[in-house]
Structure formats: structure tokens, C-alpha cells
């Protein structure tokens, strides 16, 4: 029995009404469960809600860069 659903889609769907919680929980997912196209679209979508100077949002964008381009990117 799986206690936590670690799929990216589930986090986005459940937390669609509360994007701040989604921004916090997405980095906690297993990286293999994060769909990069959806993560990028989510980041673009929440840019209007979050100032780019907010550390939690910057961390999410850094996570996307890391997953998409790697360390040597």
C-alpha cells in the first residue's frame, strides 16, 4: 500500500487552488516522477503569482534547470 502519491500530476491537481504549497512540495518528489514539460509550464504559470525574488520560487526554477540540463548544462 502506497501512503503517499508521489506523482507530479497529483501534486499539481490537488494543489491547483494553492500554488504556494505546490511550489514547496514539488522539489520533495522523486525526480523520476517529475515531468519536465509540466514543471516548466507550471513555473511559467506561477510566475505572475510569485515574485522572481522569492527564494522558494527560485529554487523550483533551479530544480527545473538541474533536471533539464544537468550539472554541466
MOFENNOR-V515779 format. One record per backbone hydrogen bond with DSSP energy under -1.0 kcal/mol. NH is the residue of the N-H (numbers start at 1). CO is the residue of the C=O. Records with the same first field share a line. If there is no record, write none. Layout:
NH = CO ; CO
This chain:
8 = 33
11 = 7
12 = 8
13 = 9
14 = 10
15 = 11
18 = 15
22 = 18
23 = 19
24 = 20
25 = 21
26 = 22
28 = 25
29 = 26
33 = 30
34 = 31
39 = 35
40 = 36
41 = 37
42 = 38
43 = 39
44 = 40
45 = 41
46 = 42
50 = 46
54 = 51
58 = 54
59 = 55
60 = 56
61 = 57
62 = 58
63 = 59
64 = 60
65 = 61
66 = 62
67 = 63
68 = 64
69 = 65
70 = 66
